[in-house]
């Protein structure tokens, strides 16, 4: 665990020195701000509806940010030739994966935390519960964690950052749109596909302030599965 934290610290420092990291964060907050203004400050709507729409937009932005953050973590190291140094260091592959994951998740959580002022503005002219806000943000972080793990897996299997970006985007799109495929399939396949969808029925309860244990377990399971897959990929490449 100590090695994983060292890797995480190294990556966080890299994000802080990188113009790309700041650009991604600024762009994410800008898009979320525009979305909030368009949906929350125009017309007369119920506060709960405004908050739900904000979380809907923020969840989409978070998935994109997660993939962008994950691209350079392994594919970037491979392009620069620095992944070899990590492979020869006295550190396990799982510690590399976990360390990089924690660093990227910390950045996603920071961007998410900065945006909290937007839903709090609803308190000025409306009524929303802090529980609704907290559950909504918990859903965004869990979704970001799952999307990040998917991006890390594609970064692990890709030889270039461009390939990692394309593959990550495609995998994320498939995971998100499974609920649409479920609509044109027969039972029990449709229930399985709908349950596996990354967004839709899994994220909607969070948006409305409802915390369901099954959805938390789902996001944790997706994160674990893809981080494990990324670790196994790194191990396989080490022995080639």
N, C-alpha and C positions, 0 to 999 in steps of 0.2 A: 504493500500500500504506500509505503514511503516513496518508492520509485515512481509510482503513478502520480503522486502529488508533485514530485519534482518535474515530471513531464508536463503536468498541468500548469505549473508555474512558468515553465519555459514557454509554453504555448500562449498563455495569457500575456506574457511580456511581448511575444511576437505580435499578437493582435494589437497591443497598445502602440507598438512602433510602426505598424502597417497602416498605410493610408487606406487600403482596401477595407480593413476592419471598421474604421471610422466611417467610411463612405457607405458601407452596408447598413450600419446602425442609423446614420442620418437619413438615408433613403427610406428605411423601414418606418422611422418615426414620422417622416414627412407624409408618406402614403397613409399611415394610420390617422394622422391629423386631418388630412383632406377627407378621408372616409368618414371620420367622426363629424366633421363640419357639415358634410353633405347630407348625412343621415340624422344628425342630432340637433343641428342648429337651424334647420329649415322646416317650416311647418309646425303644426301642433300634434305631437305624438306622445303616447304614454312613455314615462321614463323607463319602464322595464323593456319596452320595445326598442327604444334607442340604445339601451345597454346591450341588448341581445344582438342588435345589428353591428354594434361596435366590435363585440367579441367575434362575430362572424367574419368581419373584415380582418381583424387582427390575427385570427387563426390562420387565414390564408397567407398573410404577410409572414407570419412566423414560420410556416412550412418552407417558404422560399428562402428566408434568411437561414434556416437550418441547413438546407442543401448547399447554399453558397458558402456557409461557414465550414462545412465538412469537406468540400472539394480539395483544398490544399493540404489537409491534414496528413494524408498518406500519398495521394497521387502527386501532390506538389513536392513532397520530400523525395519521391522516386525520380521526378524530373530533375531535381537539383542534385541528385546523387547522395543526399544526406541520409536517406533511409538505410543505406548500407552501414553507416556509422551506428545507427540505433540497433541494427540487427547484430552487430558485433559487440555492442556494449553489454555489460552484465545486468541485463534487464529482460524480463520475460515479455513475450508478445502481448499477453493480456494486460500487463502494466502500461505498455505503450498505448494500447487501444483505450483503456479506461482513463488514462491521463489526458489524452487528447480529447476524449469525449467530455470529461469534466470541464476542461477549459472552454470548449465551444458552448457547452450548456450554460456555463457561468456568463458568457457573453450574451447568450439568448435571454437569460434571466435578467441581466442588467438592462437590456433594451426594453424588455417587458415591464420592468419596474419603473423605468423612466416614463413610460406611457401612461402610468396610473393616474396622472393628473387629468387625463381626458374624461374618464368616467366619473371622476370626482366632481367635475364641472356640472354634472347633472344635479348635484345637490343644491345648486344655486336656484334652479327653477323647478325642480322635481323631487320625487321621493324614490330612493332606491336603498336597499339594505346593504350594509357592508358585507354581509354573508354572500349576497349575490355577486358582488364585485370579487370577493376572495375566491369563490368557487369558479367563477369565470376565468380568472387568471391562473388558477390551478390547472384548469383544462388546457389553457394555452401552453403552459410550461410542459405538461405531459405530452401534448401533441408535438411540441417542438423537440422534446426528447426522442420521441419515436421517429420523427422525420430526420433528425440528426443521425440516429443509428442507421437508418436506411442509407443516408448519404455517406456515412463512414464505410459501409459495406461496399458501395459502388466505388468509392475512392480507393479501397483496398484491392479491388479486382481490376482497376483501370491502370493503364500505363501512362496516361496523360490526364491533365486537369480538364481538358475539353471533353474527353471521353467520359470522365467521371461526372461532369455536369450533365451531359446528355443522358447517360444511363440513370443517374440519380433522378433527373426530372421525369423520365419515362416511368421508372418504378414508382415514384410518388404519385404520378398521374393515375397509374393503374390502381394503386391502393386506395386512392381517393374516390375513383369512379366505379368501384366494385358494386356500389349500391344501385347504379344505373343498370349494370349488367344483371343484377338480381331481379330487376323489374321485368325482364324478358325471359327469365328462366323459371322452371317449374319447382315446386317443393320436392324435397327439402333443400335442394341446391340453392334456391334463392335466399333461404334463411341463413345458410352458411356464408354465402357471398356478402350479404348485407351485414352480417356480424363481423366480417373481416375488414370491412371498409374503414379506412383511417379517419374519416371525418363524419359527415352526415349524422347517423343515429348515435354514434359514440360521442361526438362533440356537442350536439344540440342540448342535451341535459345540462352540461356545464354552462352553456350560454344563457340558459334560463335560471341558473342558480341552484340546480338540482345535482347533488353529489351522489353518484351511484358507484358502489364498490366494484361492480363488474366492469365498468368503463376504466376505472383506475387500474385494475388488474390487467385489462386488455393492453393499455398503453405500456405498462411495465413489461408485459410479456413480449410485445413487439420490440421494445428497446433491447431487452435481454437477447432475444433471438438474433437480431441483426448485429449486435455487438459480438456475440459468440461467433457468428458467421464471419465477421471481419477478422476476428482473432485467428480462426482456423485458416482463413485465406493467407494471413500474414505468416503463419507457421508453415504452411505449404510452400510459400514462395521462398522462405528462408532456406529450405533444404533442396531447392532446385539447383 
